[in-house]
Amino acid sequence: MRLFVAIEIPPAHRAEIERRLLARRGAWPAARWVRAEILHVTLAFLGEVDGAQVDALAGGLARGVQSVAPRRLAWTAAGAFPERGPARVLWLGLDGDPKLAAIHDAIVGAARGAGLLVAGAGAFRPHLTVARCPRPWPRAAVDGFRGAFAEPVGEPFETSEAVLFESQLGPAGPHHRAIARLPFSGTSC
């Protein structure tokens, strides 16, 4: 099973993101746009996991995040990776709350504790991938994308859990299925 852990995006925010993208996509270079119904903020990509390990992994992940308090999140800006030169990935950023990095670290630690080899080195940058560019976009096109998100996307939103997802790849793109909900039940922010 191909697994990852993510924060779900409220339906109203997904709809607003899709509305802004649809209004301008025709003027931008080609991209593989992420379908609105599967938009999420990845906390950790776990890769291929044996189905027999999933229950133990989900339990370890739940224990890893249980002391986390629910978080209030807000979109900050739009951008692209790499940050300089032609763009390959278009994203929306989340506030720089250090607690998100702590959640990422807890998930990576729990996954490693379950025997998974999870990439976790480097700084965690919370973001929502909205497109991948098969041909890199020039910076002028990236500036147009940023302009579409100059205004905030909805009000800040509360998240009280992470979700362990299975990602099934197919000809129409990925399909994500929730495997386990990982509640944040802590009380301090």
C-alpha positions, -999 to 999 in steps of 0.1 A, spaced: 0 0 0 13 35 -9 7 56 22 10 92 33 -2 114 63 -19 147 56 -42 174 68 -75 176 50 -86 209 35 -122 222 43 -146 219 13 -152 256 11 -114 263 8 -111 236 -19 -139 251 -38 -124 286 -36 -90 274 -47 -106 256 -77 -127 287 -86 -96 309 -87 -77 283 -107 -104 277 -133 -108 315 -138 -72 318 -150 -59 284 -161 -64 291 -198 -39 319 -197 -12 299 -181 12 272 -195 2 236 -193 2 219 -159 -12 187 -143 -37 202 -118 -45 184 -86 -83 177 -85 -100 198 -59 -115 168 -41 -80 154 -32 -63 186 -22 -44 181 11 -14 192 30 11 163 32 28 160 66 48 129 56 50 106 26 55 70 39 58 52 6 50 15 1 39 -3 33 30 -39 38 -7 -42 45 1 -63 75 19 -34 91 -9 -8 87 -28 -13 120 4 -11 141 16 19 120 -18 37 125 -16 31 162 19 44 165 10 75 144 -20 81 166 1 80 197 27 102 181 2 131 175 -21 126 205 -5 154 226 -9 179 197 -35 205 203 -59 214 174 -44 239 151 -58 271 135 -43 273 100 -43 300 74 -31 303 38 -2 327 35 9 329 -2 13 311 -35 47 300 -48 66 275 -68 94 249 -64 122 255 -71 120 290 -57 143 304 -84 144 296 -121 117 277 -140 90 262 -118 81 225 -116 55 226 -87 29 252 -79 18 255 -43 -1 274 -16 17 280 16 4 277 52 14 299 81 48 291 95 34 277 127 63 257 143 38 232 157 32 219 121 69 210 119 66 193 153 36 173 140 57 163 109 86 153 132 62 132 154 48 114 124 82 107 109 95 94 143 65 71 147 69 58 112 106 52 117 97 35 150 75 11 130 105 3 108 98 25 78 125 43 60 109 78 58 126 108 43 125 135 70 157 154 66 156 191 59 132 218 69 95 209 67 76 235 45 39 231 50 22 236 16 -6 225 -6 5 213 -40 -20 225 -67 -1 216 -99 30 199 -114 45 214 -145 55 189 -172 74 217 -189 88 241 -163 70 274 -161 88 307 -166 88 331 -136 64 354 -154 38 327 -154 45 319 -117 39 356 -110 5 353 -126 -3 322 -105 8 341 -73 -15 370 -83 -45 346 -83 -39 341 -46 -29 376 -35 -61 377 -15 -66 352 14 -84 319 6 -112 320 31 -109 325 69 -83 306 89 -95 270 96 -93 246 125 -77 212 121 -80 187 148 -66 156 132 -42 142 106 -53 114 83 -34 83 72 -42 79 35 -37 52 9 -29 66 -25 -39 44 -55 -24 56 -88 -45 52 -119 -49 66 -155 -72 93 -143 -48 104 -116 -45 93 -79 -74 82 -57 -70 87 -20 -87 66 7 -86 74 44 -72 45 63 -71 60 98 -79 93 115 -52 106 139 -68 130 164 -50 159 180 -63 157 216 -38 179 234 -48 211 251 -18 235 248 -11 254 216 
